[in-house]
């Protein structure tokens, strides 16, 4: 609507009725703030539950440069990519967790069938087995939800995530894509290069990968090219493409292409994770069930021999 020349206030009021309850309330608050003459980013910053810091930061830079319509389009694509990645990751986790939950209730059955059925004891045993899997999952979810992104717990979790086979490669490529995409949007919004380099670190989504870009901001402030501050632990092709972008003055276009490439790589590895992780869980459950069967068989054999 902004691209078509529709005023911002009218655009907000037109969009609001079609949104869900929480976002409708947020957009009506934006419309109210804009009608009072407040900048859009300032009104967004008053509702941080609905709008992320990177979105507020980009809108603020876009309002300053007068490039709001283009940035809204880029933000729309950014959110679309992010949601697609989250769905792919969850699709690879949901079924295995359900299988583990079911296995927790099935595993104690042979023992109680052979040793006498006690419903309370059975439920307690099933609960203990499920807690082995669910307590770590709940702890991870709480860390992601409440721990500061640069805090120790989140940093430890980010280190662990990058070392998980297949999933770690997906997360690494996703963090590279997120950084380059946000840097591209900030450049398009007219933000200073030093600020763009620095602010994009928080948008990487992984503090370990973000640290690989962090020295680049110091390089820019010292009057050196961005690529001089990029960590050698980053992929060689990323560093070379970044250098080409700086040499040709097309860094914003280059970073968009890099973000797209790493986004596609992340999507590929998330698909592989969604394909192989359930099979890995099935194998573990089968091994576990086989062990339980052999243990019970050994107990029966021992009892018969004693008899």
Secondary structure, DSSP 8 states (H G I E B T S, - for coil): -TTTT--HHHHHHHHHTTS-HHHHHHHHHHHHHHHTT--HHHHHTT-TTTS-HHHHHHHHHHHHHT-HHHHHHHHHHHHHHHHHHHHHHHHHHHHHHHHHHHHHHHHTHHHHHHH---HHHHHHHHHHHHHHHHHHHHHHHHHHHHS-TTSHHHHHHHHHHHTSTTHHHHHHHHHHHHHHHHHHHHHHHT--HHHHHHHHHHHTS-HHHHHHHHHHHHHHHTT--GGGGS-TTS-HHHHHHHHHHHHHT-HHHHHHHHHHHHHHHHHHHHHHHHHHHHHHHHHHHHHHHHHHHHHHHHHHHHHHHH-
